[in-house]
Amino acid sequence: MPDQALPVIAVLATGGTIAGAQADATAAGYKAGSFSVGDLLAAVPQLAGLADIRAEQVANVGSQNMTHDVWRALAQRVDALCADASVAGIVITHGTDTLEETAYFLSLVIQHDKPVVLVGAMRPATALGAEGPANLYNAVALARHPDARGRGPLVVMNEDVHYAREIQKIASAGISAFASPNRGRAGVMHGGVPCFYSRNTTTHAAQSEFSLALLEKAGWPRVDIVYAHANLQADVIAFIAGKADGIVLAGVGDGNATDLAVEALTRAAADGVAVVRSSRTGSGLVARDVELDDAALGFAAARDLNPQKARILLMLALCITREPASVQGYFDRY
């Protein structure tokens, strides 16, 4: 009996540390995106036993330079590959700085159940003990596994599997730099096989009301983040409110800020700028009408989304509505 054909896995590369190179393998400094997707695959010959790999270079940047243009190109390609019945799953190599943002964005605009797995590395490809090859192997193994279907985009780092909505980069260095602080990791990779602990219970992927077409029609609403701190002044918010469609407050504690800042945000909301309160703390819940009277002020609350993910959801929500209670409905569901 002939061997069963290997599943086709598309690998889309965007650059990042996983493709980075150093002048000295023991040095901290490196240049992200130095290697091509072909180089990354060549470093993991074991992939040949897992899948028929089809590789593409979508971008080659450090993820601190991730842009909406790259998101557009990536989402278009992922959508097309999800519609291709010959492709079993998709892996995206990505820099770690904005990996969580790209993952969450895709979880909202890709309306498919096919496995999509994002992967990166904290050490460049030339480093001693680089974990990129092992992470890439696990990403392909996860993308080809039937248990990965219907969970929305996943992230695999350091043998941990995370849901796109939950994962956060929690440290600037070290291979244990990612966690899902509010609801916990989705599972782990054990010997190249996923072991899932939980389901993603928020709206995502095939159930999402959002799409790239909706964003394009709305012209990608501009949403900016204001970081709360002691003595935060109103003029900072007034300046941003004059340019933005929406503002996310990365608030102290339970999404709060100085009285001057809250007054400025209230004026912005009255002028039609969508305002969402989130927390700069890194975990926990920001509920509506608890710390502040959001309904009266015209605000919404991000619940357990961090500021950078709240920005993405607000950008998409603004394609449909600016009414604060309706915006809140999206933050309650997604």
C-alpha positions in Angstrom: 0.0 0.0 0.0 1.5 3.4 -1.0 2.3 5.9 1.8 -0.5 8.4 2.5 0.3 11.8 1.0 1.5 14.4 3.4 -0.8 17.3 4.2 0.0 20.6 2.5 1.0 23.4 4.9 1.5 26.9 3.7 4.3 28.8 5.5 4.0 32.6 5.2 7.1 34.5 6.4 7.0 38.1 7.6 10.5 38.4 9.1 11.2 39.0 12.8 13.7 37.6 15.3 13.1 34.1 14.1 14.7 35.2 10.8 17.3 37.4 12.6 21.1 37.3 12.3 23.9 38.5 14.7 27.4 39.5 13.9 28.4 37.4 17.0 26.4 34.4 18.1 26.9 35.4 21.8 25.9 39.0 21.3 22.5 40.5 22.2 22.2 42.7 19.1 20.9 41.4 15.8 19.1 42.4 12.6 15.6 41.1 12.3 14.4 39.6 9.0 17.9 38.7 7.7 17.0 35.3 6.5 14.4 34.2 3.9 11.6 31.7 4.5 13.7 29.2 2.5 16.5 29.6 5.0 14.2 29.0 7.9 12.8 25.8 6.4 16.3 24.6 5.5 17.2 24.8 9.2 14.5 22.3 10.1 14.9 19.3 7.7 12.5 17.3 10.0 9.6 19.2 8.4 9.9 17.0 5.4 8.4 14.2 7.4 5.5 16.3 8.6 4.1 18.1 5.6 4.4 19.2 2.0 5.5 22.8 2.6 4.6 25.6 0.3 6.5 28.7 1.4 6.0 32.4 0.6 7.7 35.6 1.7 4.9 38.1 2.5 7.2 40.6 4.2 10.6 40.7 5.8 10.5 43.2 8.7 11.1 43.5 12.4 7.6 43.3 13.8 8.0 46.7 15.5 7.5 47.9 11.9 4.3 45.9 11.3 1.9 48.1 9.4 -1.7 47.9 8.2 -0.4 47.4 4.7 1.3 44.2 5.8 -1.8 43.1 7.7 -3.8 43.7 4.5 -1.5 41.6 2.4 -1.3 38.9 5.0 -5.0 38.7 5.6 -5.7 38.5 1.8 -3.2 35.6 1.4 -4.5 33.7 4.5 -8.1 34.1 3.3 -7.2 32.7 -0.1 -5.3 29.8 1.3 -8.1 29.0 3.7 -10.4 28.8 0.7 -8.0 26.4 -1.1 -9.2 22.9 -0.3 -5.7 21.5 -1.1 -4.2 23.4 1.9 -4.6 21.7 5.3 -3.2 24.6 7.4 -1.2 27.8 7.5 1.8 28.8 9.5 2.9 32.4 9.8 6.4 33.3 11.0 6.4 36.6 12.8 8.4 38.9 15.0 7.5 38.8 18.7 6.9 42.5 19.4 3.5 42.7 17.6 2.8 39.0 17.2 -0.1 39.1 19.5 -1.7 42.0 17.6 -1.4 40.3 14.2 -2.8 37.1 15.7 -5.8 38.9 17.2 -6.4 40.9 14.0 -6.5 37.7 11.9 -8.8 36.0 14.4 -11.3 38.8 13.7 -11.1 39.1 10.0 -10.4 35.5 8.8 -13.8 33.8 8.7 -12.6 30.3 8.3 -12.1 27.3 10.6 -8.9 26.1 9.0 -5.9 26.0 11.3 -3.8 29.2 11.3 -0.7 29.2 13.5 1.6 32.1 14.2 5.1 31.4 15.5 8.2 33.4 16.4 11.4 33.2 18.4 13.0 35.3 21.1 16.5 34.4 20.0 17.7 35.1 16.5 18.5 32.3 14.1 22.3 32.6 14.6 22.2 32.6 18.4 23.5 29.8 20.6 20.4 27.9 21.6 18.1 29.5 19.1 14.6 28.1 19.7 13.2 29.1 16.3 13.7 25.7 14.6 11.9 23.9 17.4 9.1 26.5 17.4 8.7 26.2 13.6 8.5 22.4 13.8 5.8 22.6 16.5 3.9 25.2 14.4 3.8 23.0 11.4 2.8 20.0 13.6 0.0 22.0 15.1 -1.2 23.4 11.8 -1.6 19.9 10.3 -3.4 18.5 13.4 -7.2 18.1 13.2 -7.7 19.3 16.8 -6.4 22.8 15.7 -9.5 23.4 13.5 -12.2 25.8 14.6 -10.1 27.4 17.3 -9.2 30.6 15.4 -5.6 31.6 14.9 -3.2 30.0 17.5 0.3 31.0 18.6 2.9 28.4 19.5 6.0 29.5 21.5 8.3 27.5 23.7 6.0 24.4 23.4 3.0 26.4 24.7 -0.1 26.9 22.6 -2.1 30.2 23.1 -5.3 31.6 21.7 -4.8 34.8 19.7 -7.1 36.7 22.0 -5.3 35.7 25.2 -1.6 35.7 24.4 0.6 38.6 25.5 4.3 39.3 25.4 5.1 39.8 29.0 8.9 40.2 28.9 11.4 41.9 26.7 13.8 39.0 26.6 14.0 35.3 27.4 12.3 32.3 25.8 9.5 32.4 28.4 8.3 35.8 27.3 4.7 34.9 26.4 1.7 34.0 28.5 -2.0 34.1 28.5 -2.5 35.8 31.9 -6.3 36.0 32.1 -7.7 32.7 30.9 -4.5 30.6 30.6 -2.8 28.9 27.7 -4.8 26.9 25.3 -2.5 23.8 25.6 0.9 22.5 25.0 2.9 20.6 22.3 4.1 17.3 23.5 6.3 15.3 21.1 4.9 17.3 18.2 1.3 16.6 19.2 -1.0 19.3 20.7 -2.7 18.7 24.0 -5.5 21.3 24.4 -6.7 22.3 27.8 -9.6 24.6 26.9 -11.8 26.0 24.2 -11.8 29.6 23.0 -15.3 30.8 24.2 -15.2 34.3 22.7 -16.5 35.1 19.2 -13.8 34.5 16.5 -12.9 33.3 13.0 -15.9 31.8 11.2 -18.4 33.4 13.7 -16.9 36.9 13.3 -18.9 39.8 11.9 -15.8 41.5 10.7 -13.8 41.2 7.5 -11.0 42.8 5.5 -13.6 44.0 3.0 -15.5 45.8 5.8 -12.2 47.5 6.9 -11.4 48.6 3.3 -14.8 50.1 2.8 -14.5 52.0 6.1 -11.0 53.2 5.3 -9.3 51.6 8.3 -10.6 53.9 11.1 -7.7 55.4 13.1 -7.5 54.4 16.7 -4.8 55.6 19.0 -3.8 54.6 22.5 -3.2 57.0 25.4 -1.1 55.7 28.2 -2.2 56.9 31.6 0.3 58.1 34.2 0.6 60.5 37.1 -0.2 64.1 36.1 -1.6 63.1 32.6 -2.7 66.4 31.0 -5.8 67.1 28.9 -3.9 68.6 26.0 -2.4 65.3 25.0 -5.8 63.8 24.6 -7.2 66.9 22.8 -4.3 66.6 20.3 -5.1 62.9 19.6 -8.8 63.4 19.5 -8.4 65.9 16.7 -6.9 63.2 14.5 -8.4 59.9 15.6 -11.7 58.1 15.1 -11.2 56.3 18.4 -9.1 56.4 21.5 -8.2 53.5 23.8 -7.1 54.6 27.3 -4.4 52.4 28.7 -5.6 53.4 32.2 -4.1 52.9 35.6 -5.6 50.2 37.7 -9.2 49.6 36.6 -8.9 51.7 33.5 -8.7 55.1 35.1 -6.8 58.4 34.6 -6.5 61.9 36.1 -9.6 64.0 36.3 -8.3 66.3 33.6 -7.7 63.3 31.3 -11.2 61.9 31.9 -12.7 65.3 31.3 -10.8 65.5 28.0 -12.0 62.0 27.0 -15.5 63.0 27.8 -15.3 66.0 25.5 -13.8 63.8 22.8 -16.7 61.3 23.1 -19.2 64.1 22.9 -17.5 65.1 19.6 -18.0 61.7 18.2 -14.6 60.0 19.0 -15.1 56.5 20.3 -13.5 56.0 23.7 -12.6 52.6 25.3 -11.1 52.2 28.7 -8.5 49.4 29.2 -5.8 48.8 31.8 -2.1 49.2 31.5 -1.5 46.5 34.3 -1.3 43.5 31.9 -4.2 41.5 33.3 -7.5 41.8 34.9 -11.0 43.0 34.0 -12.1 46.5 33.2 -15.9 46.4 33.4 -18.3 49.1 32.3 -19.9 51.5 34.8 -17.7 50.4 37.7 -14.7 52.7 38.0 -16.4 55.4 36.0 -20.0 56.0 34.9 -19.2 55.0 31.3 -22.8 55.1 30.1 -23.1 58.8 31.2 -19.6 59.7 29.8 -20.1 57.9 26.5 -17.3 55.4 27.0 -17.0 51.6 26.6 -14.8 49.2 28.6 -12.3 46.7 27.2 -13.0 44.0 29.8 -9.9 41.7 29.7 -8.5 42.9 26.4 -5.2 44.7 26.7 -4.8 48.1 25.2 -3.2 47.0 21.9 -5.9 44.4 21.3 -8.6 46.8 22.4 -7.3 49.1 19.7 -7.8 46.4 17.0 -11.3 45.5 18.1 -12.4 49.2 18.3 -11.0 49.8 14.8 -13.2 47.0 13.5 -16.2 48.0 15.6 -16.0 51.5 14.1 -16.6 50.0 10.7 -20.1 49.2 11.9 -21.1 51.7 14.7 -20.0 54.6 16.9 -22.7 54.2 19.5 -21.0 53.5 22.8 -23.4 50.8 24.0 -23.1 49.0 20.7 -19.3 49.3 20.8 -19.5 47.8 24.3 -21.5 44.8 22.9 -18.5 43.9 20.7 -16.1 44.1 23.7 -18.5 41.8 25.6 -18.6 39.2 22.8 -15.1 39.2 21.2 
